[in-house]
Amino acid sequence: MVKELTVFFPFYNEQENIERTCARAVEVLEGLGLDYEIILVDDGSADRTGEIADRLAAENPRILAIHHRPNRGYGGALRSGFLNATKEWVFYTDGDGQFDIGQLERLLPLADEYDIVNGFRLNRQDKFIRKVNAALWNFMVKRLLRFRVRDVDSAFKLYRREIFDNIEMKSTGALIDAEILARATHAGYTIGNIGVEHRHRESGKATGANPKVILRAFVELFKLRKQILATTGKKQMNHKEHEEHQE
């Protein structure tokens, strides 16, 4: 079972959500009895998100606030969270409150079997056009990058931290989830899936459907595809060395 865990949240202009989200995370993690840390990634917010993050970090030694100036994009925010994690496992979810972190308990048992546990959205609470766009994007990236998972961009995932010592992350935008999953798969890491509930956004403004965000994801996909498909990693190489030794 998972005994130590880094939890991080990417935030961009989420002053209405950050304090509630962080308080709920502390409540859940204390209840699970884990050795944990929480990282709040303020990705160049123009509101009070960064100020609130600093206050929360000052009040709790288990909380770290990281600030990006200027904004680095969603991929940049996730990269900061993964690369600053110090615990054996790392979990992230978005700071907009559309997932209840209490569902983390569903993912933890699968860590005995898999290197990555992906919480796919049940009854996704987004507008119809966004769900259609997501379905098309999921189909395309899985075909082009040659990996399998349910709900590529669901922001409710648990990773073995060592993965990020053994793969590169190049995306700065919305391709980041697909890039990590594809690189990890090609490096020999395994992925399990389990359903989690998804909620309506209560406050703040979503940016994922912004045409600039979508265009940037497509540009990165075709720019990085060859590199991603060529990924190998420590786990895969160790497995090959073991097979050669047996022969």
RAFEN-V647062 format. One record per helix or strand of 2 or more residues. SS is the DSSP state (hx for helix, st for strand). FROM is the first residue (numbers start at 1). LEN is the number of residues. Records with the same first field share a line. If there is no record, write none. Layout:
# RAFEN-V647062
SS=FROM-LEN / FROM-LEN
This chain:
# RAFEN-V647062
st=4-8 / 35-8 / 63-5 / 89-5 / 116-7 / 156-5 / 191-7
hx=18-15 / 49-11 / 73-12 / 101-12 / 128-18 / 163-4 / 176-11 / 211-19 / 234-13
